[in-house]
């Protein structure tokens, strides 16, 4: 590539009826100045491109990291949801089992209480029958011991 220094050092041979040297040198000076500006701009632009490429690489790395993080976050969220669902199902099943046990225990207790009630009722009926029988036998014994007619006679005497 041609550099501004190459243009500056370039010398042309002077021929018969050639160009005016001062005009050529003046034009070459302009070319050198513009070419130098263009070269410097080109160097600056190449540095900017290199910096932009570095930044682009960093952003691509960040993007890849963010995508990986997003994938991990989604997987974690799915795992949390699955675990929560399993825990929910476990708690529900456990609660249903406890409820069944409580109901079964309550039913057993009701059956036991009904049995106890029936037993006490039978005992009360037997006691009532025995007591009635006892009272009846005591009345009969009393009646036979004290004849009712005799008592009636005695009562009439006291009147």
SEGU-939649 format. One record per atom (N, C-alpha, C): residue number from 1; residue in one letter; atom name; x, y, z negated. Coordinates in nm, 2 decimals. Each point is the difference from the previous one (the first is absolute). Example, Ala and Ser with C-alpha at 12.3 -4.5 7.8 and 13.67 -1.06 7.14 Angstrom:
REM residues 2
1,A,N,1.32,-0.57,-0.78
1,A,CA,-0.09,0.12,0.00
1,A,C,0.09,0.12,0.00
2,S,N,-0.04,0.11,0.07
2,S,CA,0.09,0.11,0.00
2,S,C,-0.08,0.11,-0.08
***
This chain:
REM residues 159
1,X,N,0.08,-0.12,0.00
1,X,CA,-0.08,0.12,0.00
1,X,C,0.09,0.12,0.00
2,X,N,-0.04,0.10,0.07
2,X,CA,0.07,0.13,0.02
2,X,C,-0.02,0.08,-0.13
3,X,N,0.11,0.05,-0.05
3,X,CA,-0.01,0.08,-0.12
3,X,C,0.02,0.15,0.03
4,X,N,-0.04,0.09,-0.08
4,X,CA,0.02,0.14,0.03
4,X,C,0.15,0.04,0.02
5,X,N,0.09,-0.08,-0.08
5,X,CA,0.14,0.03,0.02
5,X,C,0.05,-0.05,0.14
6,X,N,-0.06,-0.10,0.05
6,X,CA,0.04,-0.05,0.13
6,X,C,-0.04,0.11,0.11
7,X,N,-0.11,0.06,-0.02
7,X,CA,-0.05,0.11,0.09
7,X,C,0.10,0.12,-0.01
8,X,N,0.03,0.03,-0.13
8,X,CA,0.09,0.11,-0.02
8,X,C,0.14,-0.02,0.06
9,X,N,0.05,-0.12,-0.01
9,X,CA,0.14,-0.02,0.05
9,X,C,0.00,-0.03,0.15
10,X,N,-0.11,-0.01,0.06
10,X,CA,-0.01,-0.03,0.15
10,X,C,0.05,0.12,0.07
11,X,N,0.10,-0.03,0.09
11,X,CA,0.05,0.11,0.08
11,X,C,-0.02,-0.04,0.15
12,X,N,-0.04,0.10,0.07
12,X,CA,-0.02,-0.02,0.14
12,X,C,0.11,0.06,0.09
13,X,N,0.03,-0.06,0.10
13,X,CA,0.10,0.06,0.09
13,X,C,-0.06,0.11,0.08
14,X,N,0.08,0.10,0.03
14,X,CA,-0.05,0.12,0.07
14,X,C,0.03,-0.03,0.15
15,X,N,-0.10,0.01,0.08
15,X,CA,0.02,-0.02,0.14
15,X,C,-0.02,0.13,0.07
16,X,N,0.02,-0.01,0.13
16,X,CA,-0.01,0.12,0.09
16,X,C,-0.15,0.03,0.00
17,X,N,-0.03,0.11,-0.03
17,X,CA,-0.14,0.05,0.00
17,X,C,-0.08,-0.07,-0.10
18,X,N,0.04,-0.03,-0.11
18,X,CA,-0.07,-0.07,-0.11
18,X,C,-0.09,0.10,-0.07
19,X,N,-0.06,-0.06,-0.11
19,X,CA,-0.08,0.08,-0.09
19,X,C,0.08,0.10,-0.08
20,X,N,-0.07,0.10,-0.04
20,X,CA,0.06,0.10,-0.09
20,X,C,0.03,-0.07,-0.13
21,X,N,0.12,0.00,-0.04
21,X,CA,0.05,-0.07,-0.13
21,X,C,-0.07,0.06,-0.12
22,X,N,-0.02,0.12,-0.01
22,X,CA,-0.06,0.06,-0.12
22,X,C,-0.15,-0.04,-0.01
23,X,N,-0.07,-0.01,0.11
23,X,CA,-0.14,-0.05,0.00
23,X,C,-0.01,-0.15,-0.04
24,X,N,0.09,-0.07,0.06
24,X,CA,0.00,-0.15,-0.03
24,X,C,0.04,-0.01,-0.15
25,X,N,0.09,0.07,-0.05
25,X,CA,0.04,-0.02,-0.14
25,X,C,-0.11,0.05,-0.09
26,X,N,-0.07,0.11,0.03
26,X,CA,-0.11,0.05,-0.07
26,X,C,-0.12,-0.11,0.00
27,X,N,-0.02,-0.05,0.11
27,X,CA,-0.11,-0.10,0.01
27,X,C,0.04,-0.13,-0.08
28,X,N,0.13,-0.04,0.01
28,X,CA,0.04,-0.11,-0.08
28,X,C,-0.01,0.02,-0.15
29,X,N,0.03,0.13,-0.04
29,X,CA,-0.01,0.03,-0.14
29,X,C,-0.15,-0.01,-0.04
30,X,N,-0.09,0.04,0.08
30,X,CA,-0.14,-0.02,-0.03
30,X,C,-0.04,-0.15,-0.01
31,X,N,0.05,-0.07,0.10
31,X,CA,-0.03,-0.15,0.00
31,X,C,0.06,-0.06,-0.13
32,X,N,0.13,0.04,-0.03
32,X,CA,0.06,-0.06,-0.12
32,X,C,-0.08,0.04,-0.12
33,X,N,-0.05,0.12,-0.02
33,X,CA,-0.08,0.04,-0.11
33,X,C,-0.13,-0.08,-0.01
34,X,N,-0.07,-0.01,0.11
34,X,CA,-0.13,-0.07,0.00
34,X,C,0.03,-0.15,-0.02
35,X,N,0.10,-0.05,0.07
35,X,CA,0.02,-0.14,-0.02
35,X,C,0.04,-0.04,-0.14
36,X,N,0.08,0.09,-0.06
36,X,CA,0.04,-0.02,-0.14
36,X,C,-0.12,0.00,-0.09
37,X,N,-0.10,0.10,0.02
37,X,CA,-0.12,0.00,-0.08
37,X,C,-0.08,-0.13,0.02
38,X,N,-0.01,-0.04,0.13
38,X,CA,-0.07,-0.13,0.03
38,X,C,0.06,-0.11,-0.07
39,X,N,0.14,-0.01,0.00
39,X,CA,0.07,-0.11,-0.07
39,X,C,-0.03,0.00,-0.15
40,X,N,0.01,0.12,-0.06
40,X,CA,-0.02,0.01,-0.14
40,X,C,-0.15,-0.03,-0.03
41,X,N,-0.09,0.04,0.08
41,X,CA,-0.14,-0.04,-0.02
41,X,C,-0.02,-0.15,0.01
42,X,N,0.07,-0.05,0.10
42,X,CA,0.00,-0.15,0.02
42,X,C,0.05,-0.07,-0.12
43,X,N,0.11,0.05,-0.06
43,X,CA,0.06,-0.07,-0.12
43,X,C,-0.10,0.02,-0.12
44,X,N,-0.06,0.12,-0.01
44,X,CA,-0.10,0.02,-0.11
44,X,C,-0.12,-0.09,0.02
45,X,N,-0.04,-0.01,0.12
45,X,CA,-0.12,-0.09,0.03
45,X,C,0.03,-0.14,-0.03
46,X,N,0.12,-0.04,0.04
46,X,CA,0.04,-0.14,-0.03
46,X,C,0.01,-0.03,-0.15
47,X,N,0.05,0.10,-0.08
47,X,CA,0.00,-0.01,-0.14
47,X,C,-0.14,-0.01,-0.06
48,X,N,-0.09,0.09,0.06
48,X,CA,-0.14,0.00,-0.05
48,X,C,-0.07,-0.14,0.04
49,X,N,0.03,-0.05,0.12
49,X,CA,-0.05,-0.13,0.04
49,X,C,0.05,-0.10,-0.10
50,X,N,0.13,0.00,-0.03
50,X,CA,0.05,-0.10,-0.09
50,X,C,-0.06,0.01,-0.14
51,X,N,-0.02,0.13,-0.05
51,X,CA,-0.06,0.02,-0.13
51,X,C,-0.15,-0.05,0.01
52,X,N,-0.07,0.03,0.11
52,X,CA,-0.14,-0.04,0.01
52,X,C,-0.01,-0.15,0.01
53,X,N,0.10,-0.06,0.07
53,X,CA,0.00,-0.15,0.00
53,X,C,0.02,-0.06,-0.13
54,X,N,0.09,0.06,-0.08
54,X,CA,0.03,-0.05,-0.14
54,X,C,-0.13,0.02,-0.08
55,X,N,-0.07,0.11,0.01
55,X,CA,-0.12,0.03,-0.08
55,X,C,-0.11,-0.10,0.05
56,X,N,0.00,-0.02,0.13
56,X,CA,-0.10,-0.09,0.06
56,X,C,0.02,-0.14,-0.06
57,X,N,0.13,-0.04,-0.01
57,X,CA,0.03,-0.13,-0.05
57,X,C,-0.04,-0.01,-0.15
58,X,N,0.02,0.11,-0.07
58,X,CA,-0.04,0.00,-0.14
58,X,C,-0.15,-0.01,-0.01
59,X,N,-0.07,0.08,0.08
59,X,CA,-0.15,-0.01,0.00
59,X,C,-0.05,-0.14,0.04
60,X,N,0.07,-0.06,0.10
60,X,CA,-0.04,-0.13,0.04
60,X,C,0.02,-0.10,-0.12
61,X,N,0.11,0.02,-0.07
61,X,CA,0.03,-0.08,-0.12
61,X,C,-0.11,0.02,-0.11
62,X,N,-0.03,0.13,-0.02
62,X,CA,-0.11,0.03,-0.09
62,X,C,-0.13,-0.06,0.04
63,X,N,-0.03,0.01,0.13
63,X,CA,-0.13,-0.05,0.05
63,X,C,0.00,-0.15,-0.02
64,X,N,0.11,-0.07,0.03
64,X,CA,0.00,-0.15,-0.02
64,X,C,-0.01,-0.03,-0.15
65,X,N,0.06,0.08,-0.08
65,X,CA,-0.01,-0.03,-0.15
65,X,C,-0.15,0.03,-0.04
66,X,N,-0.06,0.10,0.05
66,X,CA,-0.14,0.03,-0.03
66,X,C,-0.09,-0.11,0.05
67,X,N,0.02,-0.05,0.12
67,X,CA,-0.08,-0.11,0.05
67,X,C,0.02,-0.12,-0.08
68,X,N,0.12,-0.03,-0.04
68,X,CA,0.02,-0.12,-0.09
68,X,C,-0.06,0.02,-0.13
69,X,N,0.01,0.12,-0.05
69,X,CA,-0.07,0.03,-0.13
69,X,C,-0.15,-0.01,0.01
70,X,N,-0.05,0.05,0.11
70,X,CA,-0.15,-0.01,0.02
70,X,C,-0.04,-0.15,0.01
71,X,N,0.08,-0.08,0.07
71,X,CA,-0.03,-0.14,0.01
71,X,C,0.00,-0.07,-0.14
72,X,N,0.11,0.04,-0.07
72,X,CA,0.01,-0.06,-0.14
72,X,C,-0.12,0.05,-0.09
73,X,N,-0.04,0.13,0.02
73,X,CA,-0.11,0.05,-0.08
73,X,C,-0.13,-0.07,0.04
74,X,N,-0.02,-0.02,0.13
74,X,CA,-0.12,-0.07,0.04
74,X,C,0.00,-0.14,-0.05
75,X,N,0.11,-0.07,0.00
75,X,CA,0.01,-0.14,-0.05
75,X,C,-0.02,0.00,-0.15
76,X,N,0.06,0.10,-0.07
76,X,CA,-0.02,0.01,-0.14
76,X,C,-0.15,0.02,-0.03
77,X,N,-0.06,0.09,0.07
77,X,CA,-0.14,0.03,-0.02
77,X,C,-0.09,-0.12,0.03
78,X,N,0.03,-0.08,0.10
78,X,CA,-0.07,-0.12,0.03
78,X,C,0.02,-0.10,-0.12
79,X,N,0.13,-0.01,-0.04
79,X,CA,0.03,-0.09,-0.11
79,X,C,-0.08,0.04,-0.13
80,X,N,0.00,0.13,-0.03
80,X,CA,-0.07,0.05,-0.11
80,X,C,-0.15,-0.03,0.01
81,X,N,-0.06,0.02,0.12
81,X,CA,-0.14,-0.03,0.02
81,X,C,-0.03,-0.15,-0.01
82,X,N,0.09,-0.08,0.05
82,X,CA,-0.02,-0.15,-0.01
82,X,C,0.01,-0.04,-0.15
83,X,N,0.10,0.05,-0.07
83,X,CA,0.02,-0.03,-0.14
83,X,C,-0.12,0.05,-0.08
84,X,N,-0.05,0.12,0.03
84,X,CA,-0.11,0.05,-0.07
84,X,C,-0.13,-0.08,0.02
85,X,N,-0.01,-0.05,0.13
85,X,CA,-0.12,-0.08,0.03
85,X,C,0.01,-0.14,-0.07
86,X,N,0.12,-0.05,-0.01
86,X,CA,0.02,-0.13,-0.07
86,X,C,-0.03,0.02,-0.15
87,X,N,0.05,0.11,-0.05
87,X,CA,-0.02,0.03,-0.14
87,X,C,-0.15,0.02,-0.03
88,X,N,-0.06,0.07,0.09
88,X,CA,-0.15,0.03,-0.01
88,X,C,-0.07,-0.14,0.00
89,X,N,0.03,-0.08,0.10
89,X,CA,-0.07,-0.13,0.00
89,X,C,0.03,-0.08,-0.12
90,X,N,0.13,0.00,-0.05
90,X,CA,0.03,-0.07,-0.12
90,X,C,-0.08,0.05,-0.12
91,X,N,-0.01,0.13,-0.01
91,X,CA,-0.07,0.06,-0.11
91,X,C,-0.15,-0.04,0.01
92,X,N,-0.05,0.01,0.12
92,X,CA,-0.15,-0.03,0.02
92,X,C,-0.02,-0.15,-0.04
93,X,N,0.09,-0.09,0.05
93,X,CA,-0.02,-0.14,-0.03
93,X,C,0.01,-0.03,-0.15
94,X,N,0.10,0.07,-0.06
94,X,CA,0.02,-0.02,-0.14
94,X,C,-0.13,0.05,-0.08
95,X,N,-0.05,0.12,0.04
95,X,CA,-0.12,0.05,-0.06
95,X,C,-0.12,-0.09,0.02
96,X,N,-0.01,-0.05,0.12
96,X,CA,-0.11,-0.10,0.03
96,X,C,0.01,-0.12,-0.09
97,X,N,0.12,-0.05,-0.01
97,X,CA,0.03,-0.12,-0.09
97,X,C,-0.03,0.03,-0.14
98,X,N,0.04,0.12,-0.05
98,X,CA,-0.03,0.03,-0.14
98,X,C,-0.15,0.02,-0.02
99,X,N,-0.07,0.06,0.10
99,X,CA,-0.14,0.01,-0.01
99,X,C,-0.07,-0.13,0.00
100,X,N,0.04,-0.10,0.08
100,X,CA,-0.05,-0.13,0.00
100,X,C,0.02,-0.07,-0.13
101,X,N,0.12,0.02,-0.06
101,X,CA,0.03,-0.06,-0.13
101,X,C,-0.09,0.06,-0.11
102,X,N,-0.01,0.14,0.01
102,X,CA,-0.09,0.06,-0.10
102,X,C,-0.14,-0.04,0.01
103,X,N,-0.05,-0.01,0.12
103,X,CA,-0.14,-0.05,0.02
103,X,C,-0.01,-0.14,-0.04
104,X,N,0.09,-0.09,0.03
104,X,CA,0.00,-0.14,-0.04
104,X,C,0.00,-0.01,-0.16
105,X,N,0.09,0.08,-0.06
105,X,CA,0.01,0.00,-0.14
105,X,C,-0.13,0.05,-0.06
106,X,N,-0.06,0.11,0.06
106,X,CA,-0.13,0.05,-0.05
106,X,C,-0.11,-0.11,0.01
107,X,N,0.00,-0.06,0.12
107,X,CA,-0.10,-0.11,0.02
107,X,C,0.02,-0.11,-0.10
108,X,N,0.12,-0.04,-0.03
108,X,CA,0.03,-0.10,-0.10
108,X,C,-0.05,0.04,-0.14
109,X,N,0.03,0.13,-0.03
109,X,CA,-0.04,0.05,-0.13
109,X,C,-0.15,0.01,-0.01
110,X,N,-0.07,0.03,0.11
110,X,CA,-0.15,0.00,0.00
110,X,C,-0.05,-0.14,-0.02
111,X,N,0.06,-0.10,0.07
111,X,CA,-0.04,-0.14,-0.02
111,X,C,0.02,-0.04,-0.14
112,X,N,0.12,0.04,-0.06
112,X,CA,0.03,-0.04,-0.14
112,X,C,-0.10,0.07,-0.09
113,X,N,-0.03,0.13,0.02
113,X,CA,-0.10,0.07,-0.09
113,X,C,-0.14,-0.06,0.02
114,X,N,-0.03,-0.04,0.12
114,X,CA,-0.13,-0.06,0.02
114,X,C,-0.01,-0.14,-0.07
115,X,N,0.11,-0.07,0.00
115,X,CA,0.01,-0.13,-0.07
115,X,C,-0.01,0.02,-0.15
116,X,N,0.07,0.10,-0.05
116,X,CA,0.00,0.04,-0.14
116,X,C,-0.14,0.04,-0.04
117,X,N,-0.06,0.08,0.08
117,X,CA,-0.14,0.05,-0.02
117,X,C,-0.09,-0.12,-0.01
118,X,N,0.01,-0.09,0.10
118,X,CA,-0.09,-0.12,0.00
118,X,C,0.03,-0.09,-0.13
119,X,N,0.12,-0.01,-0.03
119,X,CA,0.03,-0.08,-0.12
119,X,C,-0.05,0.06,-0.13
120,X,N,0.01,0.14,-0.01
120,X,CA,-0.05,0.07,-0.12
120,X,C,-0.15,-0.01,0.00
121,X,N,-0.06,0.02,0.12
121,X,CA,-0.15,-0.01,0.01
121,X,C,-0.05,-0.14,-0.04
122,X,N,0.07,-0.10,0.04
122,X,CA,-0.04,-0.14,-0.04
122,X,C,0.02,-0.02,-0.15
123,X,N,0.11,0.05,-0.05
123,X,CA,0.02,-0.01,-0.15
123,X,C,-0.11,0.08,-0.07
124,X,N,-0.04,0.12,0.05
124,X,CA,-0.10,0.08,-0.06
124,X,C,-0.14,-0.08,0.00
125,X,N,-0.03,-0.06,0.12
125,X,CA,-0.12,-0.08,0.01
125,X,C,0.00,-0.12,-0.09
126,X,N,0.12,-0.06,0.00
126,X,CA,0.01,-0.12,-0.09
126,X,C,-0.02,0.04,-0.15
127,X,N,0.07,0.12,-0.04
127,X,CA,-0.02,0.05,-0.13
127,X,C,-0.14,0.03,-0.03
128,X,N,-0.07,0.07,0.10
128,X,CA,-0.14,0.04,-0.02
128,X,C,-0.08,-0.13,-0.02
129,X,N,0.02,-0.10,0.08
129,X,CA,-0.08,-0.12,-0.01
129,X,C,0.03,-0.07,-0.13
130,X,N,0.13,-0.01,-0.04
130,X,CA,0.03,-0.06,-0.13
130,X,C,-0.06,0.08,-0.12
131,X,N,0.02,0.14,0.01
131,X,CA,-0.06,0.08,-0.10
131,X,C,-0.15,-0.01,-0.01
132,X,N,-0.06,0.00,0.11
132,X,CA,-0.15,-0.02,0.01
132,X,C,-0.04,-0.14,-0.06
133,X,N,0.08,-0.10,0.03
133,X,CA,-0.03,-0.13,-0.05
133,X,C,0.02,0.00,-0.15
134,X,N,0.11,0.07,-0.04
134,X,CA,0.03,0.00,-0.15
134,X,C,-0.11,0.08,-0.07
135,X,N,-0.04,0.11,0.06
135,X,CA,-0.11,0.08,-0.07
135,X,C,-0.13,-0.08,0.00
136,X,N,-0.03,-0.07,0.11
136,X,CA,-0.12,-0.08,0.01
136,X,C,0.01,-0.11,-0.11
137,X,N,0.11,-0.07,-0.01
137,X,CA,0.01,-0.10,-0.10
137,X,C,0.00,0.05,-0.14
138,X,N,0.05,0.12,-0.02
138,X,CA,0.00,0.07,-0.13
138,X,C,-0.15,0.03,-0.03
139,X,N,-0.07,0.05,0.10
139,X,CA,-0.14,0.04,-0.03
139,X,C,-0.08,-0.13,-0.03
140,X,N,0.03,-0.10,0.08
140,X,CA,-0.08,-0.13,-0.03
140,X,C,0.04,-0.05,-0.14
141,X,N,0.12,0.01,-0.03
141,X,CA,0.04,-0.05,-0.14
141,X,C,-0.06,0.09,-0.10
142,X,N,-0.01,0.13,0.02
142,X,CA,-0.06,0.09,-0.10
142,X,C,-0.15,-0.03,-0.01
143,X,N,-0.06,-0.02,0.12
143,X,CA,-0.14,-0.03,0.00
143,X,C,-0.03,-0.13,-0.07
144,X,N,0.09,-0.10,0.02
144,X,CA,-0.03,-0.12,-0.07
144,X,C,0.03,0.01,-0.15
145,X,N,0.09,0.08,-0.03
145,X,CA,0.03,0.02,-0.14
145,X,C,-0.11,0.08,-0.07
146,X,N,-0.03,0.09,0.06
146,X,CA,-0.12,0.08,-0.05
146,X,C,-0.11,-0.02,0.09
147,X,N,-0.09,-0.07,-0.04
147,X,CA,-0.12,-0.03,0.08
147,X,C,-0.07,0.13,0.02
148,X,N,-0.04,0.03,0.11
148,X,CA,-0.06,0.12,0.04
148,X,C,-0.13,0.01,-0.08
149,X,N,-0.08,-0.10,-0.01
149,X,CA,-0.12,0.01,-0.07
149,X,C,0.02,0.03,-0.15
150,X,N,0.10,-0.06,-0.05
150,X,CA,0.03,0.04,-0.14
150,X,C,0.03,0.15,-0.01
151,X,N,0.07,0.04,0.09
151,X,CA,0.04,0.14,0.00
151,X,C,-0.12,0.09,0.01
152,X,N,-0.09,-0.04,0.08
152,X,CA,-0.12,0.08,0.02
152,X,C,-0.08,0.00,-0.13
153,X,N,0.00,-0.11,-0.06
153,X,CA,-0.08,0.00,-0.13
153,X,C,0.07,0.09,-0.10
154,X,N,0.12,0.00,0.00
154,X,CA,0.07,0.08,-0.10
154,X,C,-0.01,0.14,0.03
155,X,N,-0.01,0.03,0.12
155,X,CA,-0.02,0.14,0.04
155,X,C,-0.13,0.05,-0.04
156,X,N,-0.10,-0.08,0.02
156,X,CA,-0.13,0.04,-0.03
156,X,C,-0.02,0.02,-0.15
157,X,N,0.08,-0.07,-0.08
157,X,CA,-0.01,0.02,-0.14
157,X,C,0.06,0.13,-0.04
158,X,N,0.09,0.05,0.06
158,X,CA,0.06,0.13,-0.04
158,X,C,-0.08,0.12,0.05
159,X,N,-0.09,-0.02,0.07
159,X,CA,-0.09,0.11,0.05
159,X,C,-0.09,0.04,-0.10
***
